[in-house]
Amino acid sequence: MMKSITLDGKTYELDKINPQGQEIARQAGVASDLVRKLEARLAIARTAQGQYAENLRQNLKDANEL
């Protein structure tokens, strides 16, 4: 579990802030983790999309354009 949180360039010890602030910090950490995971999945999807487009280009080399 986190022992401190940094916000606006200032670091705070979690055990020195009130319980509501601790819960908000925990929720912020969960949200940050989710964003990192989603960004990683998006990067994978973009890589796959680019590869599909390249494969399609290769398959269309001999096709007649409309």
C-alpha positions in Angstrom: 0.0 0.0 0.0 1.2 3.5 -0.6 2.8 5.3 2.2 2.7 8.8 0.7 1.1 10.7 -2.2 2.4 13.5 -4.3 0.1 16.2 -5.5 1.1 19.4 -7.2 4.7 18.7 -6.4 4.1 18.3 -2.7 4.4 14.9 -1.0 2.2 14.0 2.0 2.4 11.0 4.3 -0.9 9.2 4.2 -1.0 8.3 7.9 -0.8 12.1 8.6 -4.0 13.0 6.7 -7.6 12.3 7.7 -9.4 9.1 6.8 -11.4 10.7 4.1 -8.3 12.0 2.5 -6.7 8.6 2.8 -9.7 7.0 1.0 -9.6 9.7 -1.8 -5.8 9.0 -2.2 -6.5 5.3 -2.5 -9.2 5.9 -5.1 -6.9 8.2 -7.0 -4.2 5.4 -7.0 -6.7 2.9 -8.3 -7.8 5.3 -11.1 -4.2 5.9 -12.0 -3.5 2.2 -12.2 -6.5 1.7 -14.4 -5.4 4.5 -16.8 -1.9 2.9 -17.1 -3.5 -0.5 -17.9 -5.8 1.0 -20.4 -3.0 2.9 -22.1 -1.0 -0.3 -22.4 -4.0 -2.1 -24.0 -4.5 0.8 -26.3 -0.9 0.6 -27.4 -1.3 -3.1 -28.2 -4.5 -2.4 -30.2 -2.8 0.4 -32.1 0.1 -1.9 -32.9 -2.3 -4.5 -34.1 -4.2 -2.0 -36.2 -1.1 -0.9 -37.9 -0.1 -4.4 -38.7 -3.5 -5.2 -40.1 -3.3 -2.1 -42.3 0.1 -3.2 -43.6 -1.1 -6.7 -44.3 -4.1 -5.3 -46.2 -1.7 -3.0 -48.2 0.3 -6.1 -49.2 -2.9 -8.0 -50.2 -4.2 -5.0 -52.3 -1.0 -4.6 -54.4 -2.5 -6.7 -57.2 -6.1 -5.5 -56.8 -7.8 -3.1 -59.1 -8.6 0.3 -57.6 -12.2 1.6 -58.2 
